[in-house]
């Protein structure tokens, strides 16, 4: 099964919908877009995808993107984790949302 990430899983907002909202409102950052639509306020795993969507217009992603750039998997390496726990990857979040 291929990886398909197309939304904020916490709020079920698709990146296509977010792109339309950004175009209609002129929002050019995650924070500016959040002023118009609710997304990305819980786990925040969609933030790198929303940023890429705002930069490139892409709305469906087939790779894991973290703030440091695309990842092929493995342990998260973009900074210390609070509480000694690791956040789920977008793929893990997608699996959990599909259950």
C-alpha positions in Angstrom: 0.0 0.0 0.0 1.4 3.4 -0.9 1.6 6.3 1.4 -1.0 9.0 0.8 -1.2 12.0 3.1 -3.8 14.5 2.0 -5.2 16.1 5.1 -4.9 17.2 8.7 -6.1 14.0 10.4 -7.0 15.6 13.7 -9.5 17.9 12.1 -10.1 16.1 8.8 -9.3 19.2 6.7 -7.9 18.2 3.3 -4.9 20.1 1.9 -7.0 20.8 -1.2 -9.6 22.6 0.9 -6.8 24.4 2.8 -5.3 25.5 -0.6 -8.7 26.9 -1.7 -9.0 28.8 1.6 -5.5 30.2 1.2 -6.2 31.3 -2.3 -9.5 33.0 -1.3 -8.0 34.7 1.8 -4.4 35.4 0.8 -3.1 33.4 3.7 0.6 32.6 3.1 1.5 30.8 6.4 0.1 28.2 8.6 -0.8 30.8 11.2 -2.5 33.0 8.7 -4.4 30.0 7.3 -5.5 29.0 10.8 -7.2 32.3 11.2 -9.7 31.2 8.6 -10.0 27.4 9.1 -9.5 25.0 12.0 -6.6 22.6 11.5 -3.2 21.7 12.9 -3.9 22.6 16.5 -3.4 19.2 18.1 -0.5 17.0 17.0 0.7 19.5 14.4 2.1 16.8 12.1 0.3 18.4 9.2 2.2 21.7 9.6 5.1 20.7 7.3 2.6 19.5 4.7 0.6 22.7 4.9 3.8 24.7 4.5 4.7 22.7 1.4 1.2 23.1 0.1 1.4 26.9 0.5 4.8 26.9 -1.2 4.2 24.5 -4.1 0.4 24.0 -4.4 0.8 20.3 -3.8 -2.2 18.8 -1.9 -1.3 15.1 -1.8 2.0 13.8 -0.5 3.6 10.4 -0.8 6.5 10.9 1.6 6.9 11.7 5.2 7.8 15.4 5.7 9.0 16.8 8.9 10.2 20.3 9.6 13.7 19.2 8.6 12.5 18.0 5.2 11.4 14.7 3.6 12.2 11.5 5.6 12.3 7.9 4.6 11.4 6.8 8.1 13.5 5.8 11.1 13.8 7.6 14.4 12.8 11.3 14.5 15.9 13.4 14.6 14.7 17.0 14.5 15.2 17.9 18.1 14.7 16.7 21.6 11.3 15.2 22.5 9.5 16.3 25.6 8.7 13.7 28.2 10.9 11.1 26.5 8.1 10.1 24.1 8.2 10.3 20.3 5.3 11.8 18.4 3.6 9.5 15.8 4.7 9.9 12.3 2.2 11.2 9.8 1.8 7.6 8.4 1.1 6.4 12.0 -1.4 9.1 12.5 -3.1 8.2 9.2 -3.3 4.5 10.2 -4.8 5.5 13.6 -7.4 7.8 11.9 -8.4 5.0 9.5 -9.3 2.7 12.4 
